[in-house]
């Protein structure tokens, strides 16, 4: 995701106008957002990688009757 130059400039001006302790809060929040995004990406990747491994467990004739529930 990229921010166009004007939006980025406005955001930087707003941050620059904050007192130092608030700038630190903004930085912490940005770090939190980035970590949350990375966690979601890792979770999605793990789910995708595990699909083939679990396919035999999920899709088998013995459990077909449960699929109809």
C-alpha positions as CSV (number, residue, x, y, z in Angstrom):
1,X,0.0,0.0,0.0
2,X,1.5,3.3,-0.9
3,X,0.4,6.8,0.0
4,X,0.5,9.5,-2.7
5,X,3.0,12.2,-2.2
6,X,0.5,14.9,-1.1
7,X,-1.1,12.6,1.5
8,X,2.3,11.6,2.8
9,X,3.3,15.3,3.0
10,X,0.1,16.1,5.0
11,X,0.7,13.2,7.3
12,X,4.3,14.2,7.9
13,X,3.3,17.8,8.7
14,X,0.7,16.6,11.2
15,X,3.2,14.4,12.9
16,X,5.8,17.1,12.9
17,X,3.4,19.4,14.7
18,X,2.9,17.0,17.6
19,X,4.9,17.2,20.8
20,X,7.7,14.6,21.1
21,X,5.8,12.2,23.4
22,X,2.9,12.1,21.0
23,X,5.2,11.4,18.1
24,X,6.5,8.4,20.1
25,X,2.9,7.3,20.5
26,X,2.3,7.6,16.8
27,X,5.4,5.6,16.1
28,X,4.4,2.9,18.6
29,X,1.0,2.7,16.9
30,X,2.5,2.4,13.4
31,X,4.8,-0.4,14.7
32,X,1.7,-2.1,16.2
33,X,-0.2,-1.9,12.9
34,X,2.8,-3.3,11.0
35,X,3.2,-6.2,13.4
36,X,-0.5,-7.0,13.2
37,X,-0.3,-7.0,9.4
38,X,2.7,-9.3,9.5
39,X,1.0,-11.6,11.9
40,X,-2.0,-11.9,9.6
41,X,0.2,-12.6,6.7
42,X,2.0,-15.3,8.6
43,X,-1.3,-16.8,9.8
44,X,-2.6,-16.8,6.2
45,X,0.6,-18.4,4.9
46,X,0.5,-21.1,7.6
47,X,-3.2,-21.9,6.8
48,X,-2.4,-22.1,3.1
49,X,0.6,-24.4,3.6
50,X,-1.4,-26.7,6.0
51,X,-4.3,-27.2,3.6
52,X,-2.6,-30.0,1.6
53,X,-1.4,-31.7,4.8
54,X,-4.9,-31.7,6.3
55,X,-6.8,-32.5,3.1
56,X,-6.5,-36.3,3.7
57,X,-7.8,-35.8,7.2
58,X,-10.7,-33.6,6.1
59,X,-11.7,-35.4,2.9
60,X,-11.9,-39.1,3.5
61,X,-14.7,-41.6,3.0
62,X,-14.9,-42.5,6.7
63,X,-15.9,-38.9,7.6
64,X,-18.2,-38.3,4.6
65,X,-21.3,-38.7,6.7
66,X,-20.2,-35.8,8.9
67,X,-19.9,-33.6,5.8
68,X,-23.6,-34.0,5.3
69,X,-24.5,-32.5,8.8
